Amino acid sequence: MSGNSCFEVLVALAERSQQLATELPPKGNAQTLWTGLGFMLLGTQFVVPIGEVVELMRVPPATPLPGVKRFVQGIANTRGRLMAVLDLAVFFGSRSSDSSSLRRVFVVEDEEKYFGFIVDESLGMQHFPQEAYQQDVQVDVIFHRFTKGSYQIGNSEWPVLSLASLAADPDLETLAQLS
């Protein structure tokens, strides 16, 4: 160590790092981000507010039920609770073309309902600057009732689809197929 103690070397290193350090930006300049969970559904990328999803999971084995609407895949036992598993592609009048290995379930829960919404693919957490939010959204008309604006980043638009609004939809009040 050529005559310097370890302590002196550490002190010199600390002083040098303080000299080279840059100041943090003022708190007022900090960018506020909105966070959601990205997903694909019928070829369109969406984002759902992170506070609306209580869990993200693989598609669980579901027991088919007789006499239910087409989009009801069945009922699944998740940690001792029964959850209705609903296929969003079928709900919106189509079929998913994606591999079943990519499909995921967004679990939504409120005081009365416990739904698992199947999406084509999870795209993970997405963070958007608040100023990137737009009221207008360019999506297929079938999604309009459930979209709440979008985030525009570069050439990419991320419509905000509200699963809470979807769970409150009258079509989900009764899952039985009415004659």
Secondary structure, DSSP 8 states (H G I E B T S, - for coil): -TT--HHHHHHHHHHHHHHH------GGG---EEEEEEEEETTEEEEEEGGG-SEEEE----B--TTB-TTEEEEEEETTEEEEEEEHHHHTTS---S-TTT-EEEEEE-SS-EEEEEESEEEEEEEEEGGGEES-----GGGGGGEEEEEEETTEEEEEE-HHHHHTSGGGT--B---
